[in-house]
Each structure stands twice: as structure tokens, then as C-alpha cells.
Amino acid sequence: KKKIRKHDELGRVLHWEAFTPDGRKGLTMDYTYSASGKILVEDKVFLPTAESGYGAETDHYLTQYTYDEQDREIQQLSYLNDEVLGVHTNYKYDNSGNLLLVHNVDKDGQLKMKYEATYNGAGKIEESTVTSYLGLEMTTIWKYSYDSKGYFLSCNSYGVDGVVCTEYHYTYQRID
């Protein structure tokens, strides 16, 4: 498949096009960046082609990103064909820059997903909770552990009933 890409002087993608095997354009993407290099706008247009699987209509997805004065993402707004797409994402951080809270809300303002995290005195994440409100409410709690030097040792997920869903354990080897 043929592809066309345009980059800025820093090598970031500004424009990208993909074509079907017979040469018809199937997708375009355009990006706008902040002075610090963060994506401000991601603009995607899926053109109707039998091969694309995107249907008979042109779909225009637009995502706008907002950052705070420390250049941390605080909001993500998504649109489909100029209408608010189901999810708006809002972020909150502590004074050290740790992500504390993420809320995904639909176009009617209804909460769809919530992420909350706590950190220890060294600024390492101790626990995070993800609650989904899509149909049934489902909560997963992640607990993190570290050794005395602050190296990451494990991450376990638990259901609200306290039963372990997933366990990850990490070991390190000394390299001389």
C-alpha cells in the first residue's frame, strides 16, 4: 500500500495518508503540536472504501488535547463527525506530577471510567483503582511493591472481593 508522510523540522509527523491497493485514498491524519512538542490536535479522516472496513460514509475523528502549565495532559476531547464522541477524559495530578485521577465521561456527562492512584513518600505508586461504569460496575485494584532500594518488585490486581486476578513479579540480576 502506498503511504505519504510529511514531517516538520523536528521529525514529527504533520500529515499522513494511506491508500488502497488500487490507489484510492483511504485514510488521512493530521497533527498539530505545542511549542513543547505535545500533540494538540489529532485529526483523522477515514474515507469509504470496501477494503477499509470503515463503511460507506466518511468518518472524521478529531481529538484535542489540553495541558497544564507543567505540560501535563489535563483534558482530552474527542469528536466524531463534529459531534462529541462518547468520551471526554480529564486528568488530575499532585504537586510532584504524579497522576492522581482520571475521569472518562460520555457526551451526557455520565462517568464511564475512573482511575485513582496513591503514592508513597518516595513518589512511587502504591495502589491504583480502576472502576468501569459500562453496563455493570466493575472495579479492579492494583497494588505495587518495592524493595528497600526502591526497585519495583511486584504488581498484583484484585477484584473488589479481594481475590487476586493477576500477579506480576520482577527480579533483577546484577551486571558487572
N, C-alpha and C positions, 0 to 999 in steps of 0.2 A: 504494500500500500504506500502511496505517495504521501509525504508529510512536508509541510512548510513551517519553519520556525523563524521567528525574529527575536533577537536578544538586544538588550541595552548594553551600554559600555561596561557594565559590571558583570555581564554574562547571564543576567536574569531573563527568563522568558517573558516577552511582552505579548507575542501573538503566536498562535499555534493552529495549524489547520491539518485535518486528516481527510483523506479521500478514499472512496470506494475503489475496488479493483478496476472498475470501468472509468475511473477518473472523475466521478461526481463528488463534490464536497459533501462530507457527512458530519463534520464537527469543526467548530472554531472555538478557540479560547483566547481571551484577552486578559491581561493582568496589569494592574496599576499598583505602584509601590510607594511607601512613605519614604521620607528622606533617610530614615534609618534602615531601609531595606525590607520592611514588613509589608506583606500584601494588604492593600487597602480594598481593592475590588477584584473579584474573580468573576469573569463574565463568560458563560459557556452557552453556545447555541448548537443544539442537536438538530440537524436537518433531516427531513424524512427521506429514508432510503430503505429499500426492502432488506438490505444486508445489515443495517444498523440495529434493527430491532426496536427502534425508538418510535415506531408508529407512523401514521400518515401526516401528523402535524409537526410543525417546527416547535421545539421546546426551548425556551430561553431561561436559563438558570443564572441568577445573579446573587452573589454573596458579598456583603460589605462587612469589613472588619473595623472595629474601633479599638484604640489603645489608650492607656492612661499616660500620665506624664513620665512614668518609668518605662514606657514602651511595652507594657504587658497588655495582652489582649483582654478587653473587658466586655466586648459585645460582638456577636456575630448575627447578622440579619440575613435571611435567605428568602429569595423570591423565585417564583415560577411564573413565567409569562406575565410579569408585572403585578402579580398578586402575592401576598405574603405566603411563603411556603410554611408548612406546618410548624417549624421550629425556629425559635429565637433563642440564642444562647447568651447568658450573662455570667461573668466571672467576677470573683472577689478574692483579694489577696491580703495577707497580713503585712506588717511593716517590713518584714525580711524578704518579701517577694514570694512567699510560699502560697500556693493555690489553696484556698480555704473552701470555696463554694462555687459550684457550677449549677445553674438552673437552665433547663431547656423548657420553654413554654410554647404552646401552639398559638395559632393566629388569634384564638379567642382568649388568650391569657391563662389557659389551663396548664398547670405544671405537668410535664411529661417525664422528666428525669431530674433527679437531684443527686449531686456529688458533694460530699463534705469530707474534710480531712483535718486531722490533728497532727501536730509535730512535737518532737521532744526538744529539750533545751539546746541541742546541737543543730537544730533545724532539719532533722531527718524525719520523714513521715513515720508516724506510729500506727495510725489507723485511718482507713478511708471507708466510707459507706456510700454505696450506690443504690438508689431507690428508683425503680421504674414504675411509672403510673400508666402504662399502656395496657389497657384492659384490666388485668389483675395487678395489684400492687405487689412488687417483688423487690426484696432488699437483700443485698449481698454486702457483707462486712469483710474488709481486707485488713489483716494485722501483719505488721512488719517487725522484724527483729534484727539487731546488730550486735556485733561482738564488742569487746571493751575498747577496741581501736576505732570503732565506728564503721567497720566493714559490714555490708549487707549480708545477712545470714539466711533469712527465710521470709517468705510471704505466703500466708495462708488465707483462703477465703472461707467464710462461714455463712450459712443461711441464718435467718432470724431465730431458728430453733437451736442454734449453736453447733449444728452438725458441720464438720469440715467438708467443704465442697472440692477444694483444690489445695494442694500443698506444693510449694517450690522451696527447695533448699539449695544453698550455694556454698561451695567450698573454694578455697584459694590455694594455689600452690606457690611456693617460694621460687623465684627465679634469681639465680646468682649471676 
